[in-house]
Every structure is written in C-alpha cells, then in structure tokens.
Amino acid sequence: MTIKVLFAGIALLTAANIAHAEMATCPAVSSIKATPYTDPDLPPDFNQGFKYEAPGPGGQMWEGQSTATSETYLEPKYNLMLVSAEMIHGKILCSYGGTTQRENAEPVNNVSKPYVQLGLPFNNPKAATGTAWKGTSCGNQGGAVPIDASQCTFEYQP
C-alpha cells in the first residue's frame, strides 16, 4: 500500500511539473542593446561589428553578434523588426530585418542591409497554442516581412 501511494505521489508531482510551462517570445527591438565587438577568428577587414543583448526570462540574456559592419542597425533609419523565429536544438533564434540603406560613396555605392539574430537556450521549447509556428519555424524565413512577436510565442519548462 505504501509503495502504491509513493508511486501515485511521484506521478502527481511529475504531472504537475510537466503542466507548469512558462511562455515567452522574442525580445522587442527597443530592448536590444549593442556594444562594439571584435571577432578574433576573422581577418581584420571583417572582424569589427557589434554584440547584441536583450533581457530574457528568468534573468537570462538573449545574445547575438554581427561582423563586417560599422552600423548597429538599431538606428531608426533601419526600421528593424522581427521577421522570424526558429527552434533549433533546444534554442530559440529570433531574426530581425529592416530597411536597406544605400549611401553614395566613393569608390562604390555602399549598401547596408540590416540583419540581427539573437539566440537563447530553453528547456523543451515548443510552439504555444494559437500561434503562427509551423513546425520549428515562425514567420517569414529569410524574408523581410515583419511578424507580430506574439504570433511566435513559445512554451518552455523553467
């Protein structure tokens, strides 16, 4: 009898733990901060860029980086927006795109196409019910069509 009660208690605790999922989404552009970054593994002409961070759930930080750029892409002229999210190996990757900027400069015209990707590992992430997730992808993969972050809400185990 004691063993049956013990197993029943363990089953209830396990079910309660599984049922307790947290919800999260990609960070808002306004919460992303950029700091200068140098990648030691790239040649000098391509190793300068920015490291990006944004607050995540549970005190974690979303992180990403870009190289070969002198722009943070967080300036208003780029109109940075969430375009997609992906679940890859227990990690959520949030991709942001924006308005391409062309500058007349010698010897050639410079084109700056904004792209920022932030990632954060999560325990057992899965699509939240009623969202735009299709398998492990949400939004416009590889495109520049914005998506409302709430459409890419996901669940995870804390």
Secondary structure, DSSP 4 states (H G I P E B T S, - for coil): -HHHHHHHHHHHHHHHHHH--EEE-PPPGGG-EEEEEE-TTS-TTT-EEEEEEEE-GGG-EEEEEEES-S--S-SGGG--EEEEEEEETTEEEEEEE---EEE--SSS-EEE--EEEEEEE-EEEEEPTTS--BTTEEE-TTS-----GGGG-EEEE-
